[in-house]
Amino acid sequence: MIQEFTLPDLGEGLPEAELVSWLVSVGDTVTLNQTIAEVETAKAVVELPSPHAGVVTTLHAQAGDVVAVGAPLISFELGGSSAHAAAPAETAEAEKLPPNLVGYGAAPAASGRPARRARGARSDSPAVDTAVLEAAPHDVLRETELAHEVPIERPRSTPPVRKLAKDLGVDLALVEGSGESGLITRADVEAYASRVAAPVTGPAAARPTSAAPAPGRDDATRTTRVPIRGVRKFTAEAMVRSAFTAPHVTTFHTVDVTPTMELIASLRADKSLAEHRIGVLAVAAKAVCLALSRTSSLNAKWDEAAGEIVQHHYVNLGIAAATERGLVVPHIKDADAMNLVELSDAIGALATTARAGKTTPGDMTGGTFSITNVGVFGVEAGTPIINPGEAGILALGAVRRQPWEYRGEIALRDVMTLSLSFDHRLVDGEQGARFLVDVGDILREPGRAMLLG
């Protein structure tokens, strides 16, 4: 019996998803709940488990195709001598199970999936080379199969990078990734393409290069077109919706954070806290949680449909993170209930998970206020855009050592600029200014947290 499996609703209310890769081929025998494909939604890459045990008869889409929810994805032959079909009760139960959400970005470096066989595989292939790739936080040993017919794992890369490699004629199996956990980046593909390009020799090498393209040159080699999909599409839609829905106001406050930097230095010197990397972001997060408890309008939501302002009595603190797939803002749930060490650990875990591509869609929803640390890029200030559904976002600028008035004299101090964007429907100017000064006062005198927390 042939059983067709359609793309399920992945629980995000999205009408479609992009098929990133097949992990099975026509003719393969699969078991119940075996991972058969990876699909990318606006928020995450999702591994799809098989709802049946049987033999794959048809793949209804190819990698890179955008498939609508409910559209045919794969067909199986159930029963018979060539497959061990699952019992009807097991199959029915499996169809009820939601797919495993494994985060966004490239697939994990080690997944336990059966190796895939390259096209044109033969059994007399020579031995393959291996390469040790440096990854964070641990080194990962990855075998790069260079022979024509050796089982290989799909090289870890994102859809835009795979598109670039295809345009440049680069085999990703031959490219060494420099990103997190061996992720292949655009720079890796471009560097490989430049290395294998044939050098120009002889008289032609001495000729001056013209700025104009050579006659008959394909314009496609001069530009790269990347489909607007996945996180980039979701982020763009969210930012446009926020910018044209919520009236943004941004205010700035520059503050002497020398005491905060001294506190951080003393905490890092404490051997009992050696496992906790407490930094300025953690202290600022604690300051934000304290300040939000005294300015509730910044921890609220404008519910247009209900005609209500929803005030939150908890803080789900978003921390903006730059990843290979774009900007994501996962949240620390109930951050207001955490102490400084717990916040620092939560931020570290959040960042590690985001860079490794394992943040789930649930971790990026339900936020009440966000922080973005633009200072890590050497930027002093900015005008951040509010995440939809939140009332404000705070940008932390770079900490600069500069002359500053201190106790009636000029001294070198550590100075930081705070930038607060807020929704003027929810927050009055006085409330935004009071919140920003409150945060600045805690960073200027972190000991105040002992009294105000």
C-alpha positions as CSV (number, residue, x, y, z in Angstrom):
1,M,0.0,0.0,0.0
2,I,1.3,3.5,-0.9
3,Q,1.0,6.1,1.9
4,E,1.5,9.8,1.1
5,F,2.9,12.1,3.8
6,T,2.1,15.8,3.5
7,L,4.0,18.7,5.0
8,P,2.5,19.2,8.5
9,D,1.7,22.4,10.3
10,L,4.9,23.0,12.2
11,G,3.1,24.8,15.0
12,E,4.1,28.4,14.0
13,G,1.0,29.3,12.0
14,L,3.1,29.5,8.8
15,P,1.6,28.5,5.4
16,E,4.8,27.1,3.9
17,A,8.4,26.0,4.5
18,E,11.5,25.5,2.5
19,L,12.9,22.0,2.0
20,V,16.5,22.3,3.1
21,S,17.6,18.7,2.4
22,W,16.4,15.2,2.1
23,L,18.0,12.7,4.4
24,V,16.6,9.7,2.5
25,S,16.4,8.7,-1.1
26,V,13.9,6.8,-3.3
27,G,14.3,3.1,-2.5
28,D,15.5,3.6,1.1
29,T,13.9,1.6,3.9
30,V,13.0,3.9,6.8
31,T,11.8,3.2,10.3
32,L,9.2,4.8,12.4
33,N,10.3,8.3,13.6
34,Q,13.5,8.2,11.5
35,T,14.5,11.7,10.5
36,I,13.7,12.0,6.7
37,A,14.2,15.7,5.9
38,E,15.1,19.2,7.1
39,V,12.7,22.0,6.4
40,E,13.2,25.7,7.2
41,T,10.5,28.0,8.4
42,A,10.6,31.7,9.2
43,K,12.1,30.9,12.6
44,A,13.8,27.6,12.6
45,V,15.2,24.6,10.8
46,V,13.0,21.6,11.7
47,E,13.8,17.9,11.4
48,L,10.8,15.9,10.2
49,P,10.4,12.4,11.6
50,S,8.9,9.7,9.4
51,P,5.3,8.8,10.5
52,H,5.6,5.4,8.8
53,A,8.0,2.5,8.5
54,G,8.4,1.4,4.9
55,V,10.2,2.0,1.6
56,V,10.4,5.5,0.0
57,T,8.7,5.5,-3.4
58,T,8.5,9.2,-4.3
59,L,10.0,12.5,-3.2
60,H,7.5,15.1,-4.2
61,A,9.9,18.1,-3.8
62,Q,13.6,18.9,-4.2
63,A,16.0,20.7,-1.9
64,G,15.4,24.5,-2.2
65,D,11.7,24.1,-3.1
66,V,9.1,26.0,-1.0
67,V,6.3,23.6,0.0
68,A,2.9,24.6,1.2
69,V,1.5,23.1,4.4
70,G,-0.7,20.2,3.4
71,A,1.1,19.6,0.1
72,P,2.5,16.1,-0.7
73,L,6.1,15.7,0.5
74,I,7.0,12.0,0.4
75,S,5.3,8.7,-0.4
76,F,6.0,5.3,1.2
77,E,5.2,1.7,0.4
78,L,3.9,0.1,3.5
79,G,3.9,-3.6,4.2
80,G,5.3,-6.3,2.0
81,S,8.5,-8.2,2.2
82,S,10.7,-5.2,1.4
83,A,9.7,-3.2,4.4
84,H,8.7,-3.7,8.1
85,A,5.6,-1.6,8.4
86,A,4.6,-0.2,11.7
87,A,1.6,-1.5,13.5
88,P,-1.5,0.6,12.6
89,A,-1.8,1.9,16.2
90,E,1.9,3.0,16.2
91,T,1.6,4.7,12.8
92,A,-1.5,6.6,13.9
93,E,0.2,7.7,17.1
94,A,3.3,8.8,15.2
95,E,1.2,11.0,12.9
96,K,0.0,12.9,16.0
97,L,3.5,13.6,17.2
98,P,4.8,17.1,16.5
99,P,8.2,17.4,14.6
100,N,11.3,17.8,16.6
101,L,12.3,21.5,16.7
102,V,16.1,21.6,16.6
103,G,16.7,25.3,16.1
104,Y,17.8,27.3,13.2
105,G,20.9,27.5,11.0
106,A,22.8,24.6,9.6
107,A,22.2,21.1,10.8
108,P,24.2,20.0,13.9
109,A,27.7,18.7,13.1
110,A,27.0,15.4,14.8
111,S,23.5,14.0,14.4
112,G,23.6,10.2,14.4
113,R,21.7,10.1,11.1
114,P,22.6,7.4,8.6
115,A,25.2,8.6,6.1
116,R,24.0,9.5,2.6
117,R,25.5,8.0,-0.5
118,A,26.7,10.4,-3.2
119,R,25.4,10.1,-6.7
120,G,27.1,7.6,-8.9
121,A,28.4,5.7,-6.0
122,R,30.6,2.7,-6.6
123,S,32.0,0.1,-4.2
124,D,35.7,0.3,-5.3
125,S,36.3,3.9,-4.2
126,P,39.7,4.7,-2.7
127,A,40.3,5.7,0.9
128,V,39.1,9.2,1.9
129,D,40.9,12.1,3.5
130,T,39.9,13.5,6.9
131,A,40.2,17.0,8.3
132,V,39.9,18.2,11.8
133,L,37.8,21.4,11.9
134,E,38.1,23.8,14.8
135,A,34.7,24.7,16.3
136,A,33.3,26.3,19.4
137,P,33.0,25.4,22.2
138,H,34.7,22.0,21.4
139,D,36.7,20.7,18.5
140,V,34.6,18.5,16.2
141,L,36.1,15.8,14.0
142,R,34.5,15.7,10.6
143,E,35.3,13.4,7.8
144,T,35.2,15.0,4.3
145,E,34.5,12.3,1.8
146,L,36.3,13.2,-1.4
147,A,35.7,10.0,-3.3
148,H,32.9,9.7,-5.8
149,E,30.9,7.1,-4.0
150,V,31.5,7.1,-0.3
151,P,28.7,7.8,2.2
152,I,28.9,11.4,3.1
153,E,27.1,13.8,5.4
154,R,25.6,17.0,4.0
155,P,28.2,19.9,4.4
156,R,26.9,22.3,7.1
157,S,25.9,25.6,5.4
158,T,22.9,27.9,5.1
159,P,20.6,28.2,2.0
160,P,22.2,31.5,0.8
161,V,25.7,29.9,1.0
162,R,24.5,26.8,-0.9
163,K,23.1,29.1,-3.6
164,L,26.4,31.0,-3.8
165,A,28.3,27.8,-4.1
166,K,26.0,26.6,-6.9
167,D,26.5,29.9,-8.7
168,L,30.3,29.7,-8.4
169,G,30.4,26.0,-9.3
170,V,31.9,25.1,-5.9
171,D,31.4,21.6,-4.4
172,L,30.7,22.3,-0.7
173,A,32.1,18.8,0.2
174,L,35.6,20.2,-0.6
175,V,35.2,23.4,1.4
176,E,36.5,23.7,5.0
177,G,34.1,25.7,7.2
178,S,35.4,28.4,9.5
179,G,32.1,29.2,11.2
180,E,30.6,27.8,14.4
181,S,30.9,24.0,14.6
182,G,32.4,23.9,11.1
183,L,29.7,26.0,9.5
184,I,30.6,26.9,5.9
185,T,30.3,30.7,5.4
186,R,30.1,32.9,2.3
187,A,33.8,33.9,2.9
188,D,34.8,30.2,2.9
189,V,33.1,29.6,-0.5
190,E,34.5,32.7,-2.1
191,A,38.0,31.9,-0.8
192,Y,37.9,28.4,-2.1
193,A,36.6,29.6,-5.5
194,S,39.5,32.1,-5.7
195,R,42.1,29.4,-4.9
196,V,40.9,27.0,-7.5
197,A,40.5,29.6,-10.3
198,A,43.1,29.2,-13.0
199,P,45.8,31.9,-12.9
200,V,46.3,34.1,-16.0
201,T,49.8,33.6,-17.5
202,G,51.6,34.8,-20.5
203,P,51.1,38.1,-22.4
204,A,47.5,38.3,-21.2
205,A,48.7,38.7,-17.7
206,A,50.5,41.9,-18.5
207,R,47.5,43.6,-20.1
208,P,45.7,46.3,-18.1
209,T,42.3,45.2,-16.6
210,S,39.3,47.1,-17.9
211,A,36.6,48.2,-15.5
212,A,34.0,47.1,-18.0
213,P,32.8,43.5,-18.1
214,A,34.2,41.4,-20.9
215,P,32.0,41.0,-24.0
216,G,29.6,38.2,-23.6
217,R,30.3,37.7,-19.9
218,D,27.3,36.4,-18.0
219,D,26.0,39.1,-15.7
220,A,25.0,36.4,-13.3
221,T,28.6,36.0,-12.3
222,R,28.7,39.7,-11.2
223,T,25.9,39.5,-8.7
224,T,24.3,37.0,-6.4
225,R,20.6,36.8,-5.8
226,V,19.5,35.3,-2.5
227,P,15.9,34.4,-2.0
228,I,14.2,36.3,0.8
229,R,13.3,33.4,3.0
230,G,13.6,32.0,6.5
231,V,14.9,34.2,9.3
232,R,15.8,37.1,7.0
233,K,12.2,37.3,5.7
234,F,10.7,36.9,9.2
235,T,13.0,39.6,10.6
236,A,12.3,42.0,7.7
237,E,8.5,41.6,8.1
238,A,8.7,42.1,11.8
239,M,10.9,45.2,11.6
240,V,8.7,46.8,9.0
241,R,5.5,46.0,11.0
242,S,7.1,47.5,14.1
243,A,8.5,50.6,12.4
244,F,5.1,51.4,10.7
245,T,2.9,50.4,13.6
246,A,4.5,51.6,16.8
247,P,5.5,55.3,16.9
248,H,9.1,55.0,17.8
249,V,10.9,57.5,20.1
250,T,14.6,57.1,20.9
251,T,16.3,58.8,23.8
252,F,20.0,58.7,24.9
253,H,21.8,58.8,28.2
254,T,25.6,58.8,28.7
255,V,26.8,57.5,32.0
256,D,30.0,56.9,34.0
257,V,30.1,53.1,34.4
258,T,33.5,52.9,36.1
259,P,32.0,51.3,39.3
260,T,30.3,48.7,37.2
261,M,33.5,47.8,35.4
262,E,35.3,47.7,38.7
263,L,32.6,45.4,40.1
264,I,32.9,43.1,37.1
265,A,36.7,43.0,37.5
266,S,36.4,42.0,41.1
267,L,33.8,39.3,40.4
268,R,36.0,37.8,37.7
269,A,39.0,37.7,40.1
270,D,36.9,35.8,42.6
271,K,37.9,32.1,42.2
272,S,34.5,30.9,43.5
273,L,32.9,32.6,40.4
274,A,35.5,31.4,37.9
275,E,32.8,29.3,36.0
276,H,30.6,32.4,35.6
277,R,31.7,34.9,33.0
278,I,29.9,38.0,34.5
279,G,30.1,40.9,32.1
280,V,28.5,44.3,31.4
281,L,25.6,42.8,29.6
282,A,24.6,40.7,32.7
283,V,24.8,43.8,35.0
284,A,22.8,45.8,32.5
285,A,20.2,43.0,32.3
286,K,19.9,43.1,36.1
287,A,19.5,46.9,36.0
288,V,16.8,46.7,33.3
289,C,14.8,44.2,35.4
290,L,15.0,46.4,38.4
291,A,14.1,49.5,36.4
292,L,11.1,47.7,34.7
293,S,9.6,46.9,38.1
294,R,9.4,50.7,38.8
295,T,8.3,51.8,35.2
296,S,5.6,49.2,34.3
297,S,4.7,51.0,31.0
298,L,8.0,49.8,29.5
299,N,7.0,46.2,30.3
300,A,3.6,46.2,28.6
301,K,2.0,45.3,25.3
302,W,-0.5,47.2,23.0
303,D,-3.3,44.8,22.1
304,E,-5.0,46.5,19.2
305,A,-7.6,43.8,18.6
306,A,-8.8,43.8,22.2
307,G,-8.4,47.6,22.7
308,E,-6.3,47.0,25.8
309,I,-2.9,47.7,27.2
310,V,-1.5,44.4,28.7
311,Q,0.9,45.0,31.6
312,H,3.2,42.1,32.4
313,H,4.1,41.3,36.0
314,Y,7.2,39.3,34.8
315,V,10.1,40.0,32.5
316,N,10.9,37.8,29.6
317,L,14.1,39.5,28.6
318,G,15.1,39.4,24.9
319,I,18.9,39.4,24.1
320,A,19.6,40.3,20.4
321,A,22.1,37.8,18.9
322,A,23.8,38.0,15.5
323,T,24.1,34.6,13.8
324,E,25.0,33.3,10.4
325,R,21.3,33.3,9.4
326,G,20.7,36.9,10.6
327,L,19.5,38.6,13.8
328,V,17.5,36.6,16.3
329,V,16.2,37.7,19.7
330,P,15.7,34.7,22.0
331,H,14.4,35.4,25.5
332,I,15.4,34.6,29.1
333,K,12.1,33.6,30.7
334,D,11.4,35.2,34.1
335,A,14.6,37.1,34.1
336,D,13.4,39.4,36.9
337,A,13.5,36.4,39.3
338,M,17.2,35.7,38.6
339,N,20.2,37.1,40.5
340,L,23.3,38.4,38.7
341,V,25.1,35.1,38.5
342,E,22.0,33.3,37.2
343,L,21.4,36.0,34.6
344,S,25.0,35.8,33.4
345,D,24.7,32.0,33.0
346,A,21.4,32.4,31.2
347,I,22.9,34.9,28.8
348,G,25.9,32.7,28.1
349,A,23.7,29.6,27.4
350,L,21.5,31.7,25.2
351,A,24.4,33.0,23.1
352,T,26.0,29.5,22.8
353,T,22.7,28.0,21.7
354,A,22.1,30.7,19.2
355,R,25.5,30.5,17.6
356,A,25.2,26.7,17.5
357,G,21.9,27.0,15.6
358,K,19.8,25.3,18.3
359,T,17.4,28.0,19.4
360,T,13.8,26.8,19.2
361,P,10.9,29.0,18.0
362,G,9.5,28.9,21.5
363,D,12.6,30.7,22.8
364,M,12.0,33.6,20.4
365,T,8.4,34.3,21.3
366,G,6.8,35.8,24.3
367,G,9.3,38.5,25.1
368,T,8.3,41.6,27.1
369,F,11.5,43.8,26.7
370,S,14.8,43.5,24.8
371,I,18.5,44.5,25.0
372,T,20.9,44.8,22.1
373,N,24.6,45.1,22.8
374,V,25.9,47.2,19.9
375,G,29.0,48.0,21.9
376,V,30.6,44.7,21.0
377,F,31.0,46.1,17.5
378,G,32.6,49.3,18.8
379,V,29.5,51.4,18.3
380,E,28.7,54.1,20.9
381,A,25.0,54.5,20.2
382,G,22.1,53.6,17.9
383,T,18.3,53.8,17.4
384,P,17.2,50.2,17.8
385,I,13.8,49.0,16.4
386,I,11.4,47.6,18.9
387,N,10.4,44.0,18.6
388,P,6.7,43.6,17.7
389,G,4.6,43.1,20.8
390,E,7.1,44.8,23.2
391,A,7.1,48.4,24.5
392,G,10.9,49.1,24.3
393,I,14.4,48.0,23.6
394,L,17.7,49.2,25.1
395,A,20.9,49.4,23.2
396,L,24.2,49.3,25.1
397,G,27.0,51.2,23.5
398,A,30.7,50.5,23.7
399,V,32.5,51.3,27.0
400,R,35.1,54.0,26.3
401,R,37.9,55.2,28.6
402,Q,37.7,59.0,28.3
403,P,38.1,62.3,30.3
404,W,35.0,62.8,32.5
405,E,34.1,65.2,35.3
406,Y,34.5,63.3,38.5
407,R,34.1,64.8,42.0
408,G,34.8,68.3,40.6
409,E,37.9,67.3,38.6
410,I,38.7,65.8,35.2
411,A,39.6,62.1,35.3
412,L,39.8,59.2,33.0
413,R,36.6,57.2,33.4
414,D,34.7,54.3,31.7
415,V,31.8,55.9,29.9
416,M,28.9,54.2,28.1
417,T,25.9,55.6,26.1
418,L,22.5,54.0,26.6
419,S,19.9,54.2,23.8
420,L,16.3,53.5,24.6
421,S,13.6,53.2,21.8
422,F,10.1,52.9,23.1
423,D,6.5,52.8,21.8
424,H,5.0,56.2,22.3
425,R,1.5,54.7,22.5
426,L,2.5,53.0,25.7
427,V,5.2,55.1,27.1
428,D,5.3,58.8,27.7
429,G,8.5,60.8,27.3
430,E,8.8,61.3,31.0
431,Q,8.4,57.6,31.7
432,G,11.0,56.7,29.1
433,A,13.5,59.2,30.4
434,R,12.9,58.1,34.0
435,F,13.5,54.5,33.1
436,L,16.7,55.3,31.2
437,V,18.1,57.4,34.1
438,D,17.1,54.6,36.5
439,V,19.1,52.1,34.5
440,G,22.0,54.5,34.2
441,D,22.0,55.2,38.0
442,I,22.3,51.5,38.7
443,L,25.3,51.1,36.3
444,R,26.8,54.3,37.8
445,E,26.4,52.9,41.3
446,P,25.8,49.1,41.1
447,G,25.7,48.9,44.9
448,R,22.2,50.5,44.6
449,A,20.9,47.1,43.4
450,M,21.5,45.9,46.9
451,L,19.1,48.4,48.2
452,L,16.6,48.5,45.3
453,G,16.5,44.9,44.3
